């Protein structure tokens, strides 16, 4: 073999060997790459599986925490749990509820939450007066018991604004697939502590507003506090003390946003939207704000979600000025100092940067349910549209809370029920309500008639015979009352063994009726019959007396036996067959009936609103003034008046119960003050009535008889002062610079003494009583400012004026709520993956008997703002 051929063969062999080696390398590389890819795929699949697992675990954790919150809200519902407290207020009885706004601890120069939510895990003491600390988005879970010299510090930020508002707790009963604990932080706030921009409207006492009555009527005083639309939502747009022209513009914008500036206006909007609970007839033209608006207003407490603009957010001051919102979470001490005046103001002047969005809502609700034992919540009794048994049962249930003898309470409940019935009905028939005692209760009913004067004269003639004359005057102070019906009224006079029953046949005169037994020798009248010709027009107008009506007085004949000393006089009316009830009485006990002393009388003070007090002049005081009002003003220095007259109309506000008598009218003594005569709602015993009686009723707005939901009312236990200041008339006569004194007084009282257990608790706030000593009439036509008094009377600084402000807001406030926003943050392990959610809970359908669960209206993820 030649060398060349050998070389060629060698080269070929080498080439084949090289190719094989290359192929081997390539194949090996490919196999390695495939292996790597398989490993990567496996790892990716494992990571995906882990991510899915973590997401499922986070979802499970959210569901678990959501269920825990729902269970707490359900158990807190009156009627679901026996003995459950009636109110909602952040305290030891409502550990799940957090305060809406923080406060400043000046002693330690720190910001604090008065209460944060306690759902599970955290010890009870760690939820009160918790110091606010800054919390990063991914700060590791810290020990919930960490504290410093200023107490426990927040370790979690449930709502996501960067400000600590909660404590981490370990979710009980679950853990991760790797055995790690699952942590959660929760903050629950009350939507009832906010102004509802779907139900509120505009109230300005100096502005004529025809919105709530006949469009042709323009008096602002028609704003009587009967509708949630009379809550001043415009303040959230125009600012706390905005100029009138600014408010006009924001009001027009709000009308346009809700499309109320169409035919039908506010009246139809209230019927078709407010009382349809945001589920209006799709055929109506209105466009209320919806849950997308609510979620944006609630987003991370008060942060602005830059990528979302809702209709509500584009109205008013929620986003229009950058300094009113925060774009990113707080992360420095300086930012925290800027954050605080956006969410709280203790002085009533409001920082220009105050963020109105956190006190505005599109969805809040409470129910007119009464406190009760286990079972379905009992609907409050509508006193305007019910029967005797319903009212009496509600009154008795309220009064039994005093712990008094049930028999005494039963009699009192019967009397109050009778008086309520006669106050609101439109007839002159006295209500008779049977109580546990043998004697029934009789109501206080029109016409109001009183014994007003007893007159006497005795003259001895030359033969030693004594001639005597007697007279009894009856007084009907109210022109609008009908005359007493003949046969239904009588005067009973008794002394010794003598009893005279004198039927009353009303003379037809407007106000006075005289019964007379006169001997010409012992004349009673003389010139005094016609009054003092110099009597001033002022006195005439105050008494309602016009002497021209009595130029030819007509008197009914009195039984000639007259009366003797120590006689008792009882004015009675027939209330049922053979059943007479005394409506007034007086007796003679001194020696004023001696002969030859001249005409003399004893007279009751009949000046306005004093009749029921039975204040009499000394017996034997001349002159006689039968048939007119002359000289019947007993004590001009007495300022304690009692407005006691059945209205014969339904109540506009439940606070008007304070005008109803609490006892029988004939049992009122001359020294009784108004507080002991009427249903004094400042008395805690009667304040409880307001948890059982109402005049707001969804059934009157087309809802089923059992419906109890009411939208837009304000919870006085959770609302900041700015929200409370938007109730109608609450700013009346407040200082022009702050317009917040009363609202702040309401908050100060609850912070000092604890929650209001009924809306009647507002009557304990001194600042709400100041109309009772302002030396003004507070009438609706008063100048320079209109007032909240819707009745035209001459009683100044009386009990009615004391109660005026409470009366006007009594329909629009509550002490409990049914809609809450929960901020929920869950995390796997101390520093693992987390999820942030926002939920709106609605328990307005929760009841033990038929629906023990709470509805989650929405459960929405909270996007990262960074």
C-alpha positions in Angstrom: 0.0 0.0 0.0 1.4 3.3 -1.0 2.0 6.0 1.5 -0.5 8.2 -0.2 -3.3 5.8 0.1 -2.5 5.1 3.7 -2.5 8.8 4.4 -5.9 9.2 2.7 -7.3 6.3 4.7 -5.9 7.8 7.9 -7.4 11.2 7.1 -10.8 9.7 6.4 -10.7 7.8 9.6 -9.8 10.9 11.5 -12.6 12.8 9.8 -15.1 10.1 10.7 -13.8 10.1 14.2 -14.0 13.9 14.4 -17.5 13.9 13.1 -18.6 11.4 15.6 -17.0 13.4 18.3 -18.8 16.5 17.1 -22.1 14.6 16.9 -21.5 13.3 20.3 -20.9 16.8 21.7 -23.9 18.1 19.9 -26.1 15.4 21.1 -24.7 15.7 24.6 -25.3 19.5 24.4 -28.8 18.9 23.1 -29.5 16.4 25.9 -28.1 18.9 28.4 -30.3 21.6 27.0 -33.3 19.4 27.1 -32.4 18.5 30.6 -32.1 22.1 31.6 -35.3 22.9 29.9 -37.0 20.0 31.7 -35.6 21.3 35.0 -36.7 24.9 34.1 -40.2 23.7 33.1 -40.4 21.6 36.3 -39.3 24.6 38.3 -41.7 26.9 36.5 -44.4 24.4 36.9 -43.5 24.2 40.6 -43.5 27.9 40.9 -46.8 28.2 39.1 -48.2 25.5 41.3 -46.8 27.3 44.3 -48.3 30.6 43.1 -51.7 29.0 42.5 -51.5 27.3 45.9 -50.5 30.6 47.6 -53.3 32.5 45.8 -55.7 29.8 46.9 -54.4 30.0 50.4 -54.7 33.8 50.4 -58.2 33.5 49.0 -59.1 31.0 51.6 -57.7 33.4 54.3 -59.8 36.3 52.9 -62.9 34.1 52.9 -62.2 33.0 56.4 -61.7 36.5 57.7 -64.7 37.7 55.8 -66.8 35.0 57.4 -65.5 35.9 60.8 -66.5 39.6 60.3 -69.9 38.5 59.0 -70.4 36.3 62.0 -69.5 39.1 64.4 -71.8 41.5 62.6 -74.7 39.0 62.7 -74.2 38.2 66.4 -74.2 42.0 67.1 -77.6 42.4 65.5 -80.5 43.0 68.1 -82.7 39.9 68.2 -80.0 37.5 66.9 -78.2 37.2 70.2 -80.2 37.4 73.4 -79.4 40.4 75.5 -77.4 42.1 72.7 -76.7 45.8 73.2 -78.8 48.0 70.9 -76.2 50.6 69.8 -73.1 50.6 67.5 -70.1 52.4 69.0 -66.5 51.5 69.2 -66.3 50.1 72.7 -65.9 46.9 74.7 -69.3 45.7 73.4 -68.4 46.3 69.8 -64.7 45.3 69.6 -65.0 44.7 65.9 -65.7 48.3 65.2 -63.0 50.9 64.6 -63.2 54.7 64.9 -63.6 56.5 61.7 -61.2 59.3 62.6 -58.1 59.4 64.9 -57.3 61.9 67.6 -54.3 63.8 68.8 -52.7 62.9 72.2 -51.2 66.3 73.2 -49.7 64.9 76.4 -47.4 62.5 74.5 -47.4 64.4 71.2 -48.6 61.4 69.2 -51.7 60.4 67.1 -53.9 57.7 68.3 -57.0 55.6 67.3 -59.5 55.5 70.2 -60.3 52.0 69.1 -59.1 49.6 66.3 -61.0 46.5 65.2 -60.6 43.3 67.2 -61.6 40.4 65.1 -59.5 37.6 66.6 -56.1 37.0 68.1 -55.2 40.4 69.5 -55.7 40.8 73.2 -58.6 43.1 74.2 -56.4 45.8 75.9 -54.5 46.3 72.7 -57.4 47.8 70.8 -57.9 51.0 72.8 -56.1 54.2 72.5 -53.6 52.6 70.1 -50.7 54.8 69.0 -50.5 55.3 65.2 -47.2 54.2 63.7 -46.1 54.2 60.1 -46.3 50.8 58.4 -44.6 49.8 55.1 -46.4 47.8 52.5 -44.1 44.8 53.1 -43.0 45.2 56.7 -42.7 41.8 58.4 -45.4 40.8 60.8 -44.4 42.0 64.3 -45.4 40.8 67.7 -48.9 42.2 68.4 -47.9 43.0 71.9 -45.1 45.4 71.0 -45.4 48.6 73.0 -43.4 51.6 73.9 -43.7 54.2 76.6 -46.8 55.6 74.9 -48.6 52.2 74.8 -49.4 49.7 72.0 -48.4 50.8 68.5 -50.1 49.8 65.3 -48.3 47.0 63.5 -50.4 46.7 60.4 -52.1 48.9 57.8 -55.3 47.3 56.8 -56.7 50.0 54.5 -53.4 50.6 52.7 -52.8 54.3 53.1 -49.4 53.8 54.8 -50.8 54.7 58.2 -51.0 52.0 60.9 -54.6 51.3 61.7 -54.7 47.8 63.0 -52.7 44.9 64.6 -51.7 41.7 62.9 -53.4 38.5 64.3 -53.1 34.9 63.4 -56.1 33.6 61.5 -57.4 30.8 63.7 -58.0 27.3 62.3 -55.9 27.6 59.0 -52.2 27.6 58.0 -50.3 27.4 54.7 -49.5 24.1 52.9 -46.0 24.5 54.3 -47.3 24.8 57.9 -46.7 28.5 58.2 -49.2 30.7 60.1 -51.5 33.0 58.1 -51.9 36.5 59.5 -54.5 39.1 58.9 -55.2 42.7 59.8 -58.7 44.2 59.7 -60.3 47.6 60.0 -64.1 47.9 60.1 -65.7 51.3 59.9 -69.3 52.4 59.9 -70.9 53.9 56.8 -73.6 55.3 59.1 -71.1 57.8 60.4 -70.9 59.5 57.0 -73.2 61.8 54.9 -75.0 59.9 52.1 -74.6 61.8 48.9 -77.4 59.7 47.4 -80.0 60.7 50.0 -78.8 64.1 51.3 -79.5 67.4 49.6 -79.2 71.0 50.8 -80.2 72.9 53.9 -79.6 76.5 54.6 -82.0 78.2 57.1 -81.6 81.6 55.4 -82.5 80.2 52.0 -86.0 79.8 50.7 -86.3 76.2 49.5 -89.6 74.9 48.1 -88.1 71.4 47.6 -90.0 69.6 50.3 -93.5 70.9 49.9 -95.8 72.6 47.5 -93.6 74.2 44.8 -95.5 77.5 45.3 -94.4 77.7 48.9 -90.9 79.1 49.6 -90.5 79.3 53.4 -87.3 77.6 54.5 -89.0 76.7 57.7 -90.7 73.9 55.8 -87.5 72.0 56.4 -88.9 70.2 59.4 -86.4 67.3 59.7 -88.9 64.7 58.3 -86.8 63.5 55.3 -83.2 62.3 54.9 -83.0 64.7 51.9 -82.9 67.5 54.4 -79.4 66.5 55.5 -77.0 69.0 54.0 -74.8 67.0 51.6 -73.7 70.1 49.8 -71.3 70.9 52.6 -69.1 68.0 51.4 -68.8 69.7 48.1 -68.8 73.4 48.8 -66.8 73.3 52.0 -67.9 73.7 55.6 -68.5 77.4 55.4 -68.7 77.9 51.7 -70.2 81.1 50.3 -73.9 80.9 49.2 -73.1 81.3 45.5 -70.5 78.5 45.6 -73.1 76.2 47.3 -75.6 77.1 44.6 -73.2 75.8 42.0 -72.4 72.6 43.8 -76.1 72.0 44.4 -76.9 72.4 40.7 -74.0 70.0 39.9 -75.4 67.4 42.4 -78.9 67.7 40.9 -77.4 67.2 37.5 -75.3 64.2 38.5 -78.3 62.4 40.0 -80.6 63.8 37.2 -83.0 65.3 39.7 -83.5 68.4 37.5 -86.1 66.5 35.5 -89.9 66.5 35.9 -90.9 65.3 39.3 -87.7 66.6 41.0 -86.8 65.8 44.6 -90.1 64.4 45.6 -90.1 61.7 42.9 -86.4 61.0 43.5 -87.1 60.4 47.2 -90.0 58.0 46.4 -88.3 56.2 43.4 -84.7 56.0 44.6 -84.3 56.7 48.4 -87.1 54.4 49.3 -86.2 51.8 46.7 -82.7 51.3 48.3 -80.7 52.1 45.2 -82.7 49.6 43.1 -85.0 52.1 41.3 -87.4 51.3 38.6 -85.3 51.3 35.4 -87.9 53.3 33.7 -87.4 56.3 35.9 -84.9 58.9 34.8 -82.7 59.2 37.9 -79.1 58.2 38.1 -78.0 57.7 41.8 -74.3 57.1 42.5 -73.5 53.4 42.6 -71.0 51.0 44.2 -68.2 52.0 41.9 -68.5 55.4 43.4 -68.5 53.9 46.9 -65.4 51.8 46.2 -63.5 54.9 45.0 -64.5 57.0 48.0 -63.5 54.1 50.3 -60.2 53.4 48.5 -57.4 53.0 51.0 -59.3 55.3 53.4 -58.7 58.5 51.5 -56.2 57.9 48.8 -57.1 59.0 45.3 -57.0 56.1 42.8 -55.3 57.9 39.9 -56.5 55.5 37.2 -60.2 55.7 38.1 -62.6 58.6 37.9 -66.1 58.0 39.1 -69.1 60.3 38.8 -69.1 61.0 42.6 -65.5 61.8 42.5 -65.9 64.4 39.8 -68.5 66.2 41.9 -67.5 68.6 44.7 -64.2 68.6 46.4 -63.3 64.9 46.3 -60.6 65.2 43.7 -60.7 68.7 42.1 -57.9 70.1 44.2 -54.7 68.0 44.6 -54.1 69.1 48.2 -57.4 67.5 49.3 -56.2 64.0 48.4 -53.1 61.9 48.8 -51.9 60.0 45.8 -49.4 57.5 47.4 -49.3 56.0 50.9 -47.8 57.9 53.8 -44.2 56.8 54.5 -42.5 59.6 56.5 -43.3 61.4 59.8 -43.7 64.6 57.8 -46.3 62.9 55.6 -48.1 61.6 58.7 -48.3 65.2 60.1 -49.9 66.2 56.7 -52.2 63.3 56.8 -53.7 64.0 60.2 -55.5 67.3 59.4 -57.0 65.7 56.3 -58.9 63.2 58.6 -59.6 65.1 61.8 -60.2 68.5 63.1 -61.0 69.0 66.8 -61.6 72.8 66.7 -64.4 73.2 64.2 -62.5 75.3 61.8 -61.3 72.6 59.4 -57.9 72.6 57.8 -58.2 73.7 54.1 -56.8 70.3 53.1 -59.5 68.3 55.0 -60.4 65.3 52.9 -64.2 65.2 52.6 -64.2 61.9 50.8 -63.8 59.8 54.0 -67.0 61.2 55.4 -69.0 60.8 52.2 -70.8 57.6 51.2 -73.3 56.5 48.6 -74.6 53.6 50.6 -75.6 53.5 54.3 -78.6 52.1 56.1 -80.1 51.3 59.4 -83.4 49.7 60.5 -86.3 50.8 62.6 -86.1 47.7 64.8 -86.6 47.7 68.5 -84.5 46.1 71.2 -85.7 42.6 71.9 -84.9 39.1 73.0 -83.8 36.3 70.8 -85.8 36.0 67.6 -86.7 38.1 64.6 -86.1 41.8 65.1 -89.3 43.6 66.1 -90.2 46.6 63.9 -90.6 49.8 65.8 -94.2 51.0 66.2 -95.3 53.8 63.9 -97.4 55.9 66.3 -99.0 57.7 63.3 -100.4 54.5 61.8 -101.2 51.8 64.3 -103.5 50.8 67.1 -103.8 51.1 70.8 -102.3 47.7 71.6 -99.2 48.2 69.4 -98.4 51.6 71.1 -99.1 50.3 74.5 -97.0 47.2 74.0 -94.1 49.4 72.8 -94.4 51.9 75.6 -94.6 49.2 78.2 -91.5 47.4 76.8 -89.5 50.6 77.0 -90.6 51.5 80.5 -90.0 48.0 81.9 -86.3 48.6 81.4 -86.5 50.8 84.5 -86.9 47.7 86.6 -90.1 49.1 88.3 -93.1 47.1 89.4 -94.8 45.8 86.2 -98.3 46.8 87.5 -97.1 50.4 87.9 -95.5 50.4 84.5 -98.6 48.9 83.0 -100.8 51.7 84.3 -98.3 54.3 83.2 -98.1 52.8 79.8 -101.8 52.8 79.5 -102.0 56.5 80.4 -99.2 57.5 78.0 -100.9 55.5 75.2 -104.2 57.2 75.8 -102.5 60.6 75.6 -100.6 59.7 72.4 -103.7 58.6 70.7 -105.6 61.7 71.6 -102.7 64.0 70.7 -102.5 62.7 67.1 -106.1 61.7 66.2 -108.4 64.3 64.5 -111.5 63.8 66.6 -112.7 65.0 70.0 -113.3 61.6 71.4 -111.4 60.8 74.6 -109.4 57.6 74.3 -109.9 55.0 77.1 -107.1 52.5 77.6 -107.5 49.7 80.1 -104.5 49.1 82.4 -103.8 46.4 84.9 -105.5 48.5 87.6 -109.3 48.6 88.0 -109.4 52.2 86.7 -108.7 52.8 83.0 -106.6 55.6 81.7 -108.3 58.5 79.9 -106.6 60.6 77.3 -106.1 64.4 77.1 -108.4 65.4 74.3 -109.9 68.5 72.7 -111.7 70.7 73.5 -109.5 71.8 76.4 -111.8 73.4 79.0 -110.8 74.6 82.5 -112.5 76.0 85.6 -111.1 79.5 85.5 -113.0 81.5 88.2 -115.3 81.1 91.2 -117.3 84.2 92.2 -119.4 84.9 95.3 -121.3 87.7 97.0 -123.4 87.7 100.1 -125.5 90.7 101.3 -127.5 91.0 104.6 -130.7 93.0 104.2 -132.5 95.1 106.8 -134.4 92.1 108.0 -131.3 90.1 108.6 -131.8 87.8 105.7 -128.7 86.9 103.7 -128.9 87.1 100.0 -126.3 85.2 98.0 -125.0 85.0 94.5 -122.8 82.3 93.0 -120.9 81.9 89.7 -118.5 79.5 88.0 -116.6 80.5 84.9 -115.2 77.9 82.4 -112.5 78.9 80.0 -111.7 77.4 76.6 -108.3 78.9 75.6 -108.0 77.6 72.1 -110.1 79.2 69.4 -109.7 76.2 67.1 -111.3 73.8 69.7 -114.9 72.9 69.1 -117.5 73.9 71.8 -118.2 71.2 74.4 -121.2 69.1 73.3 -124.3 69.5 75.4 -124.9 66.4 77.5 -121.2 65.3 77.4 -120.0 67.8 80.0 -121.0 68.5 83.6 -119.9 70.3 86.6 -120.1 68.3 89.9 -120.1 70.3 93.1 -119.9 68.5 96.5 -119.7 69.6 100.1 -120.7 67.7 103.2 -123.5 65.4 102.1 -124.5 67.6 99.2 -123.8 66.7 95.6 -124.9 68.8 92.6 -124.5 67.6 89.1 -124.8 70.6 86.7 -125.0 69.8 83.0 -123.0 72.2 80.8 -124.9 73.9 77.9 -122.2 75.9 76.3 -123.2 79.5 75.6 -121.7 79.6 72.2 -119.1 82.3 73.2 -115.7 81.6 71.9 -113.7 81.2 75.1 -115.7 81.8 78.3 -118.8 80.2 79.7 -120.5 81.4 82.9 -122.8 79.5 85.2 -124.7 81.9 87.3 -127.1 81.9 90.3 -127.6 85.5 91.1 -129.8 87.3 93.7 -130.4 90.9 92.6 -129.7 92.1 96.2 -126.2 90.5 96.1 -125.2 91.6 92.6 -122.0 90.0 91.3 -121.2 91.9 88.2 -121.3 95.6 88.7 -118.9 97.3 86.3 -116.3 94.6 86.5 -118.4 92.4 84.2 -117.3 94.3 81.2 -113.7 94.8 82.3 -111.5 97.8 82.6 -112.2 100.2 79.7 -108.5 101.1 79.9 -107.4 97.5 79.4 -104.5 97.5 77.0 -104.7 95.8 73.6 -101.5 93.9 74.5 -103.3 92.0 77.3 -106.3 91.5 75.1 -104.3 90.0 72.3 -102.4 87.7 74.8 -105.6 86.3 76.2 -107.5 86.2 73.0 -110.3 88.2 74.6 -112.3 90.7 72.7 -114.8 92.6 74.9 -117.2 93.3 72.1 -118.0 89.6 72.1 -119.4 90.0 75.6 -121.5 93.2 75.3 -124.6 91.3 76.1 -123.3 88.4 78.1 -125.3 85.2 78.4 -124.9 83.0 81.4 -126.2 79.5 82.1 -128.3 79.1 85.2 -126.4 77.5 88.0 -128.2 75.3 90.6 -129.6 77.8 93.1 -128.0 75.9 96.0 -124.7 77.3 94.8 -121.9 76.1 96.9 -120.4 76.3 100.4 -117.0 76.6 101.9 -114.9 73.4 101.6 -116.8 72.7 98.4 -115.1 70.6 95.7 -115.6 71.4 92.0 -115.0 68.8 89.3 -115.4 69.5 85.6 -116.2 66.2 84.0 -116.8 64.9 80.5 -118.5 61.7 79.3 -116.1 59.3 77.7 -118.2 56.1 77.5 -121.7 55.2 78.5 -122.1 55.9 82.2 -118.4 56.7 82.5 -117.4 60.2 83.4 -113.8 61.4 83.8 -112.6 64.5 85.6 -110.7 66.9 83.4 -110.2 69.7 86.0 -110.9 70.4 89.6 -110.6 73.0 92.4 -111.8 73.2 95.9 -112.6 76.1 98.4 -110.8 75.7 101.8 -110.7 79.2 103.4 -113.1 81.7 104.9 -113.8 84.0 101.9 -117.6 83.4 101.9 -118.4 85.8 104.8 -121.4 88.1 104.0 -121.2 91.9 103.4 -117.6 91.8 102.0 -118.6 92.8 98.5 -118.3 90.7 95.3 -115.2 88.5 95.4 -113.7 85.7 93.5 -110.8 83.3 93.1 -109.3 83.2 89.7 -107.0 81.0 87.8 -104.0 82.3 85.8 -105.3 81.9 82.2 -102.4 83.7 80.5 -101.1 81.7 77.6 -99.9 78.1 78.4 -100.4 78.4 82.1 -103.9 76.9 82.4 -102.9 73.4 83.1 -100.8 74.5 86.1 -103.9 75.5 88.1 -102.4 78.6 89.6 -105.1 80.5 91.5 -105.3 83.9 93.2 -106.1 84.0 96.9 -109.8 83.4 97.6 -111.9 86.5 98.1 -109.8 88.7 95.8 -111.8 91.5 94.1 -112.9 92.4 91.5 -115.0 89.8 89.8 -114.2 89.4 86.1 -116.6 86.8 84.9 -116.7 86.4 81.1 -113.4 88.1 80.3 -109.7 87.9 80.9 -109.3 91.1 83.0 -107.1 90.7 86.0 -106.7 87.0 85.7 -103.0 87.1 85.3 -101.9 85.7 88.7 -98.2 85.8 88.7 -96.5 87.7 85.8 -93.1 86.6 87.1 -93.9 82.9 86.7 -92.2 81.8 83.5 -92.8 78.1 83.7 -95.4 77.5 81.0 -96.7 74.2 79.7 -97.8 73.9 76.1 -100.4 71.2 76.5 -102.9 71.0 73.6 -103.6 68.0 71.4 -102.3 68.7 67.9 -105.0 66.6 66.2 -102.5 65.7 63.5 -99.9 63.1 63.0 -96.4 63.7 64.3 -93.9 65.1 61.9 -90.9 63.9 64.0 -90.7 61.4 66.7 -89.2 64.1 68.9 -92.6 65.7 69.1 -93.5 63.1 71.7 -92.1 65.7 74.1 -95.4 67.6 73.6 -97.5 64.7 74.8 -98.7 64.5 78.4 -97.2 61.8 80.6 -100.0 61.8 83.2 -103.7 62.6 83.6 -104.3 66.3 83.0 -106.5 66.5 86.2 -103.6 65.2 88.3 -101.3 68.1 87.4 -100.5 70.2 90.5 -100.1 73.9 90.6 -96.4 73.6 91.4 -95.7 71.0 88.7 -93.0 72.0 86.2 -93.3 71.1 82.6 -90.8 68.3 82.9 -93.0 66.4 85.3 -96.1 66.9 83.2 -95.1 66.0 79.6 -93.0 63.1 78.2 -89.7 64.8 79.1 -87.3 63.1 76.6 -84.4 64.4 78.7 -85.5 61.8 81.3 -83.7 58.5 80.5 -86.9 56.7 81.5 -88.7 58.3 78.5 -85.7 58.4 76.2 -86.0 54.7 75.9 -89.3 55.2 74.1 -87.4 56.3 71.1 -85.9 52.8 70.6 -89.5 51.5 70.3 -91.6 54.2 68.7 -91.1 56.0 65.3 -92.9 58.0 62.7 -90.6 56.9 59.8 -92.1 53.9 58.1 -91.0 52.4 54.7 -94.6 51.0 54.4 -95.8 54.6 53.8 -93.5 54.7 50.7 -94.8 51.6 48.9 -92.8 49.0 50.8 -94.2 45.9 52.4 -95.6 46.3 55.9 -92.7 44.4 57.5 -90.0 46.5 55.8 -87.7 48.2 58.3 -84.8 49.7 56.3 -84.1 53.4 56.2 -81.3 54.9 54.0 -79.2 57.9 54.8 -79.7 58.4 58.5 -76.6 59.4 60.6 -75.4 57.3 63.5 -74.7 59.8 66.3 -72.3 57.2 68.0 -69.9 57.0 65.1 -70.2 60.2 63.0 -67.5 62.9 63.3 -68.7 66.4 64.2 -68.6 67.6 60.5 -71.2 64.9 59.6 -73.4 65.8 62.6 -73.2 69.5 61.7 -75.1 68.8 58.5 -78.3 67.8 60.3 -81.0 70.4 59.7 -81.0 73.3 62.2 -78.0 71.9 64.1 -76.0 75.0 63.2 -78.9 77.4 64.1 -77.4 80.4 66.0 -74.0 78.9 66.1 -71.1 81.3 65.8 -70.6 82.4 62.3 -66.9 81.5 62.3 -67.1 77.8 63.1 -70.8 76.6 62.7 -69.9 73.6 64.8 -70.4 74.1 68.5 -73.4 71.8 68.9 -72.0 69.1 66.6 -68.8 69.1 68.6 -70.7 69.0 71.8 -72.4 65.8 70.7 -69.1 64.2 70.0 -67.5 65.5 73.2 -70.4 64.1 75.3 -70.1 60.5 73.8 -66.3 60.6 74.1 -66.7 61.5 77.8 -69.7 59.5 78.9 -69.9 56.6 76.4 -72.3 55.7 73.6 -75.8 57.1 73.2 -78.1 54.1 73.9 -81.0 55.9 72.3 -81.3 59.0 70.2 -83.0 60.5 73.3 -79.5 60.6 74.8 -78.9 63.8 72.8 -81.2 65.5 75.3 -78.4 65.2 77.8 -76.2 67.5 75.7 -76.5 70.9 77.2 -75.6 72.7 74.0 -78.7 71.3 72.3 -80.9 73.0 75.0 -79.8 76.6 74.5 -82.9 77.8 72.7 -84.7 77.4 76.0 -82.9 80.4 77.4 -82.0 82.6 74.4 -84.9 85.0 75.1 -86.1 84.5 71.5 -89.2 83.0 70.1 -87.3 81.1 67.4 -90.3 81.3 65.1 -90.2 80.4 61.5 -90.8 84.1 60.4 -88.3 85.5 62.8 -85.8 88.0 61.5 -83.0 88.3 60.8 -82.8 84.5 60.7 -85.6 82.0 60.4 -86.0 79.6 63.2 -86.9 76.0 63.7 -90.1 76.5 65.6 -92.9 75.5 63.2 -95.7 76.4 65.6 -96.9 80.0 66.1 -97.2 80.6 69.8 -96.3 83.2 72.4 -94.4 80.8 74.8 -90.9 82.0 74.9 -88.0 79.8 76.3 -90.3 77.0 77.3 -89.9 73.2 77.1 -90.9 73.1 73.5 -88.1 75.5 72.6 -85.7 73.4 74.7 -86.5 70.4 72.6 -86.7 72.2 69.2 -83.4 71.2 67.8 -83.7 67.6 68.9 -87.2 67.4 67.5 -86.0 68.6 64.1 -83.2 66.0 63.8 -84.9 63.1 65.6 -86.1 61.4 62.4 -82.7 61.6 60.8 -80.4 60.1 63.5 -79.9 56.6 64.8 -77.7 54.9 67.4 -77.1 51.8 65.3 -76.1 50.9 61.7 -76.4 48.1 59.2 -73.8 48.9 56.5 -70.0 48.7 57.2 -66.8 48.8 55.2 -64.1 46.3 56.1 -60.5 46.7 55.0 -58.9 43.2 55.0 -55.2 42.4 54.6 -54.0 38.8 54.7 -50.4 37.4 54.6 -48.8 34.0 54.3 -46.2 33.8 57.1 -44.5 36.8 58.6 -43.1 38.1 55.3 -44.7 36.1 52.6 -47.2 36.9 49.9 -50.2 39.0 50.8 -53.6 40.2 49.5 -55.5 43.3 50.2 -59.3 43.5 49.9 -62.1 45.9 50.6 -65.6 44.6 51.5 -68.9 46.2 52.2 -71.1 44.3 54.6 -74.9 44.9 54.7 -76.8 43.3 57.6 -80.0 45.1 57.0 -81.7 41.7 56.2 -80.1 39.9 59.1 -82.5 38.2 61.6 -82.2 35.1 63.7 -85.5 33.6 62.5 -85.2 33.8 58.7 -81.7 35.1 57.7 -78.9 34.8 60.3 -76.3 35.8 57.8 -74.8 39.1 56.7 -74.7 40.0 53.0 -71.4 40.9 51.5 -72.4 43.6 49.1 -69.0 43.7 47.4 -65.6 42.1 48.0 -63.1 43.9 45.8 -59.3 43.7 45.5 -57.4 46.9 46.4 -54.9 47.8 43.7 -51.3 48.8 44.5 -51.1 52.6 44.3 -47.3 52.7 43.8 
